[in-house]
């Protein structure tokens, strides 16, 4: 018999966060989160997303053994402002027992029904800066700091329970030597002159800070047309700056401004922390921070996190300026591989700008949906 327990105590929350550590204990490809950071994600005093969203966390048990977990999420900005009557779920992990999946998902359906919502979709987080999707292809590739990993049976469970694919995401990678500099080097000079643009180069994180809020504003503008986009609020900006900027080398942040110093495009890349996080096994201290700092300085792999271009400058070749800046930095750093985070399969524009780099699709993932009766 499977029973559910809602998470209310610090002890239960730690159990919720640590369950995947047991589930993926022997996996060479799962990348552990930082335990304390995961706990803070669900702390209403720490995470300002709870000003506009709510989450209920559940653990599934067989007897005294934890066999699954799930977060039932409602983003009220999405429901009220965008009129998307969606019940979200995320942080979904289970043993290979479809009854466990059914019990957890039925609880989410119940909460959605009680809130008069129309359908559930997941796995997703609170916003577009959270992890997304069930991995369906590429199980023999190591994960990243900003994606979920899962066993192959997850998708099978969803299919058998009557869920259908809602969105598909692709993940690509390419070798640095495959970057065709001639595809953007000349045109980026033309674009700079035509639109009176310039690229900014940073050596210290404090130099980035005056532009950080404008970057989030541009993120909202440039991604607004994508499906299920939920804008980042002003109060969330501070939270994400604290959460992410410490992991990014300032020279991996590229901004493009116009003649009035207005931000028109940005690119953010992170060093690959996957191997460092595996060595840390969720703990920053006493030695975890050492692994992170080493990866930040010496990793020869990078993960493209975000690229945004103001709507007025889209389809005008501005991305070539960003690529040129990254090329110069990667060449100095001796980068050997570039990895892209999940991108919607139907995002034709993003695929076009990478086409000359010989990209390889090494992972696929999707979200699943079911109508609430």
N, C-alpha and C positions, 0 to 999 in steps of 0.2 A: 504494500500500500504506500502511495506517495502522499506526503503531507507538505503543506506550505507554511512558511513562517515569515512574517513581515519583519523587516529590519528596523529596529527602533534603538538599539543600544550600540555603544562603541564597539563592544565585543562582537556583536552580530555584523556590524559594518566591516570590521576587519576580516571576519570569516567570509563575507561576500567578496571582498577585494582579493583575498588570498586563494579562493577556490580554484581559479585557473592554474595556479602554481602546481597544484596536485594533478589536475587534469592533463597538463602538458609537460609534466615533469621530465619525461624522456624524449621530448621533441627537440630536434636540432634546429627547427625553423621558427618556433614560437619565441617572440620577444617580450619579456616580462615588462610590465609597467613599473614605475617607481611607486611603491606601496603608499608612502605618505602623500604623494601627489594625487593618487587615486582617491584616497580617503578625503582629501580636501575638495575634490570635485563634487562630493555629495554633502559638503558642509555648507549649510545655508548662510552661515556668517562669512564664509570665505568666498563662495562662488555667487556673484551677482546675477547669474542667470535665473536664480530662484526668485528674483523680483518679478519675473514675467513667466515663470514656468514652475511646474511641480513634478516631483518624482517619488514613486513608491518602489522600494526594493524588496525583492522576495527571494528566499532560499527554498529549494526543494529538498526534501529528506526521504530516504528509505530507512526506516528505523532511526538510528542515531547518526547515520552517515549523510553528509551533504552530497547531493547528486546533480544539482543544477542551480542556476541563478538567473534573474532577469530584473531589469529596471523598466517600470511602466512610467512613461513620460508624457506630459501635456505641455506644449509650448503655447501659452495663451496669446502671444503675439501672432503666431501662425493661425490659430483658431479664430481670433476676433478680428484682427486687422486684415488678414489675407483670406479669410473665409474658407480656410482649409480645415475641414472637420476631421482632423487626423489625430489618432492616438498613436504615439510613438512607443517603440520599445528598443532597448539596447542592453549592452553588457550581458548578452545572452550566451550562456555556456552550459552544456549538459553532457552527461554520459550518453553512450549510445543506447538509449531506451526511449522510444517514441512516446511512451506514456508520460515521461518526465517533461518532454517538450510540450506535449498537449496540455498538461496540468498548468505549466507556467504561462503558456500563451493564452489559455482560457481565462486566467486571472486578468490578463491585460484586456482581453475582449470584454470581460465583465466591467472593468473600470471604465473602458470606453463607452460602453452602453449606459452606464450610470451617469455619464457626463454628456449624453446625447450626441456622441461623436459617430461618424459614419463608417470609418474604416481604421484598421491598424496597419502600420508599416514599420519595418525594421530589418535588421538591426541598424539603428541610427542613434546619434547622440542628441544633445539639446539643440545644436546649431550646426552650421556648415563647417565650422572649425573643429568639430569632433570627429571621431572615427566613424566609418560607415561600412555597411555591407557584410554579407557572408561570402567567404572565399569559395569559389566554385572551380577554379583552375589555377595551377601553380603551387600546389601544396608542398613541392620539394624546393621552394625558394624561401630564403629567410625573410621574415617579416620586417617591418619598419617600426620606428617609434610612434608613428601616427596612423597605424592601421591595426585592425584586429586580425588575428590568425584563428583558424578553426579546423577541426577534423572534417574530412569529406562527407561524413554522414549528416551534417547539419542540413544541407540542402535537401537531402533525401527525406528528412523528417518534415520539412516545410511542404514539400510536394505531396507527401502522403496525407498531410493534414489539410489539404485543400487550399493552400496558399499559392498565389501566382506571383511571378516576377513583376516587380513594379519598375525598377530602374536597374540598368546594367552599367558597370564601371570597368574600365580597363586600366591596367598598370603597365607602363613601358620602361625600358631601360636602353641605354646605348653607351658604347665605349667612347671615351673622349677622343680617341683617334678617328672616330667616324664623323666627328663634327666637321662639316664642310664650311670653313670660314668664308670662302668666296661667296657663299649663298647669302651672307648678311653684311660682310665687312664694307663693301662699296656702297650698298644701299643705305646703310645706317648713316654714313656721312651726308648723303643727299637728303635724307629725312631730317637730320639735325638742321641743315641750312634752310630747307624749305619751310619748316615750322618753327624755326628759332628755338630749338630744344638743346638741352645739355644734360649729360649724365653726372650724377653725384657719386663720389667715392668716399667711403668712410673707413677710418682706422680705429675709432673708438665708439663704443656703444652710446656714450653720451652725445655724440655728434648726430646720432640717428633720432634721438628723442624729440627734437623740435618738429620732426616730420611724421612721427608715429601716429598721432591722431588723424592727420590728413591721409595717411596710408589706409587706416580703417574706413574712413569716409569713402575713399576711392574704391576700396574693396567692396563696400556696399553698392556703389554705383556700377562697378564693372561686372558684378556677379548677379545683379538684381533680376536679369532675364532668365536665369537658370531655374529649372524646376526645383521646388521645395526650398528656395532660398529664404533664409530668415536673417534680417539685418542685425548687425552688431550694434547694440545700444551704447550710449556714451559711457555709462558706468561699467559696461563689460570691457571697454577698451583698456582701462587700467588693469583689469584682471588678466587679460591676455598679454599685455606688455610684460607683466611680472612672470607669467607662466612660460612664455616662449622666448623672449628676447635674450635671456641668459644662455640659451642653448645655441644661439646663432652667432657666428663670427661676424663682426660688423662689416668686414670686406665681402661677405656673402649677401649683403643687402644692397640692392641696386635701385636707385630712384632716378626718374627722368622728369625734369621740370621745364616749364616754358620760360619765356623772356621775363615774365613777372614773378618767377620763382614759385609758380603754382604746380603742384604735383599732377602729372598726366599719366604716369606709368610706374610700376614697381615690380621687382622680382625678389623673392626670398628663397634662399637655399639653406639647407641645414647639412652639416657633416653627418655621415651615417653613424648613428649611435647603436645600431642593432647588436653588434658583437659586444660592445661595452655593457649594454643593458643585460645581456645574457650572463656576463661575468658577475654583474652586480646582484642578480637574482632578487631585484626589488628593493635593495637596501642602499641608501646613500652612504651610510657610515658603518664601519670605519674606513673602508677602502673603496666604496662605490664612487665617491666623488673623484677619486684619482683616475678611475677608468673613464669617466665622462670627460674630464679635462684632457686626458690623453687623446681621446677620439676627436674632441673639438679641435685640437691643434694638429693632429697627425693623420686623421682618416683620409684615405685616398679615394673614398666614395662619397658622393654627395646626393642629397635628396631634394629635388625641386618641390618646394612646399606650395608657394603661391606665385602666380603672375597675374597682374591686373593692369588693364589699360582703360583710361577714361572713354566712355562711349563716343565722344566726339573724335577720338583719335584711333578708334578701332578700324581695322581694315586699311590702315595707312602705313604699315610697315614699322611702327614704333617699336615692336618687339625686337627688331634687328639691333637697336641700340642696346637693349638689355642683354641680348645674346653676345654682342661684341664685348661688353664689360665683363660678363661671366667668363667668356673665353680667355680673356687676358688674365683674370684672377686664377682660373683653373690651371692654366698653363704654368704660372709661377708656382702654384701649390703642388704640381705633379699629380693632379686628379686623373684617375684612370677610368672611372665609371660614373655615369649620371643616371639617377633613378627618378621616375616621376610618380607622384602620389596618384590615387584613384581619380580618374576623369570620366565623366559621363560618356558612354559609348556614342551617344548622338551629338556630342559636342564637336561638330565638324570643323569649326574654326580653330580649335586648339590642335586638332590633328594636322591641319594644314601647315601650321607654323613649325612643326617638328619633322615634317616629311623628309627633309634633306639629311637627317642625322642617322639614317638607317636604324630606326627604333625597332625593338623586339617586344612584342606583347608577351610578358612572362607571367602575368596573373590576370584573373578575371574575378569579379565579385558582383553581387547584386543585393538589392533589398527585396523583401517579400511583403505582399499585401493580402489582406483579407477583409471583406466587408463585414461590418457589424450588423448582425440580424436584428 
